[in-house]
Amino acid sequence: MSQSSIKSLLQKYQVSDTGKYVSQEFQDYAYRLAMDLSTQEDRQTIGMCMRLVKTKPRALLERAQNFVKDANAKKKVALFLWKLKELEKERKDKDQAETNKTVQPNLFEPTKKTT
């Protein structure tokens, strides 16, 4: 292969330096999430997404992100945060309902008498 063909091949596939400070997988996910929600110049969204990815379950984040993609909203960040809050509330209510279930006593087990 000649030098010119390698050079043309590398120019064809330009590599961006947007990920030069990304060293962990969650950072890459947060950056991609921020780019889906806003423009590349919006640095506040990137920081917010970094915090969310570190503290919130990935499944909730992905469900909220898919909701925003399907909605085609103008204010994607606001819609994303609202949906994330709703999903967290739904999950909390579901967890509370599971813990509040009463345990049925086993009728076939003999009772112990205390003396």
N, C-alpha and C positions, 0 to 999 in steps of 0.2 A: 504494500500500500504506500502510496506517496504521501508526502506531508500535506499537500493541498487537499487531498480527499479526507484526511483526518480532521483538518482544520474546518472544512466545510461541514463535516458531520457534527463536530462540536458546536458550531455556530447554529446549526439546525436545532439542536437541543440545548437551548440556553438554560443555564442553571442560575436560579436566583439566589441571592444571599439573605433571603428573609429568615432562614432558619439557622443562621450562624450562631445564635445564642441559645438554641434549643438543644438540650442534652438529655432530657427525659421524655418518655412517651406522653405523659400527661401534658407537658408543655406544647408538644406538637398538636395534640387534640384541642387544647385550649386555643391555640393560634388559629386552627382551622375553623373552630366554632366562632371565634370572633370575626373571621373573614366572611363567614356566612351571614352573620348578623349585621355587619356594618362595613364601612369602607376601610381600606388599609391605613389611612391617615388617622383613624380614630384610635389613639393609643389607650384611652380610658377603657374601651371595650375589651381590649386585650388583657389588661390587668384584672378587670372584673371576671373575665372568663377563666383566668388562671386561678383566682380564688374559688370560683364555683367548682371547677374541675377537681380541685384538691379537697373540697369539703362535701360535695354533694354526690350521691350515687350516679354512676355513669348512665344507668338505665333511664333515670328521670331526665337527665340532660338530653339524652338522645330523643326521648319522646317529645320533649318540649321543642327541640330543634326541628323535628319532623313536622310538628304542628305548625311552626312558623313557616316552613318551606311550603306546606300545602296552602297556607292562608294567603300568601302573596301580599303581606301587609306593608304599609309605608314605614311604620315605626316598629321594626322587627325586634329591637332590643326590648322595648316595653312589652310587646306581646310575649316574647320569650320569658321574661321575668314573671309576668302574670301567670302564664301557663305552668311554669315551674312551681310557683306558689300553690296553684290549684292541685297539681300532682302531689306535692308534699302533704297538703292538707288531706287529700284523698287517702294517701298511704298511712298517715297518722290515724285517721278514723278507722281504717281497716285494721291496723295493729291494735287499736283500743278495743274494737269489737271482738277480736280474737282473744284478747286477754280477759275480757269480761264474760266470756262463756262460762257458764256454771258447770262444774264437774258433777256428773251423775254418780251417785253412790253405787257401788257394786252390791246388788241385792243377794248375790250368791256367796259372798264372803261373810264368814261368821264375825259377829261383832265382838270386840274384846271388852270384857268387863274390868273396870278398875276397882280395886278394893283398898 
